[in-house]
């Protein structure tokens, strides 16, 4: 079912780069402040979106940092001025690249996206892409297409779940719906969610249109025209580094069957658009990093929960090349190696912990874990030194007794 639905939609909605560049807006954009009547399909989508929003507000995964939420809301408003007071942004701590905007203005931005954007410009492009879907009422179009394959009530519920879950995310990041559900299963009814991958997606045409609209909004707001192509390029590279062959292969499959592929064609189309635009400012990395920094460690820890060490390591390498937050990044690179336990990974982990502790922002746990790995390798002097530094740096640590016991054992070992 899933496969045939995908295939059907993919074949009917092939789009060329030329068509994308022409960027036809086939229907008028939505009128601000217009709520559809309750007894219409659209009204039904709105009221279900209202209910889903109430659930999201109470979600344990909601990030409640007022400064972060205000920042993302402010950026969204800057890009979507005419809809600003209709859009309500909720930052969710979920380790997937995702943003979604329901027709009633309820918007989720996931931590996996904030972690992966390198600059405000890149985030602006993705938000602009979502605003594009929102402004053109693409979700209503998608719901109409779904009604031909499912009864109306199911189509409605699938749509709202999909919008909330971001099954329609512009990245086309080929994490399976079940992966996403594992991260966010508490939000919606799993029975409906299981149908989403097959039933719901924006058409390729709508995805390409959203890219173009997102590009225009971002450039109009003064951001770097190259940011959109760079953002998608990074996501393609990260996918190619996945631990899981199915995720890696999805990229190739997507070019033929998937309805919202993150393809090289889309990147190429955005690059062509960027070439035709006057150069904007270069993305401000430092300001964006400052906003993200308080959450960086927690989000990297969440990312490791996906157990896709290939992707996480690719992400960390990319962020490390920007030369910010080196201690934290090296620590989580070490954690990825230590958890992956492949051949040579413990040696790599020890090297990465060692790299981490050379930076001022190294987490205290880097010394403890460095001590553990040194002890395992029989390097007692290094282990003792690392444990002692840990106790000095984290005098209140809950595992203090454990580390003290390890030190004692090392001392006994030396005595015999
Ligand atoms: Zn999209």
Boltz pocket constraint, residues with backbone or C-beta under 6 A from the ligand:
constraints:
  - pocket:
      binder: B
      contacts: [[A, 129], [A, 133], [A, 168], [A, 169], [A, 170], [A, 171], [A, 202], [A, 206], [A, 207], [A, 210]]
      max_distance: 6.0
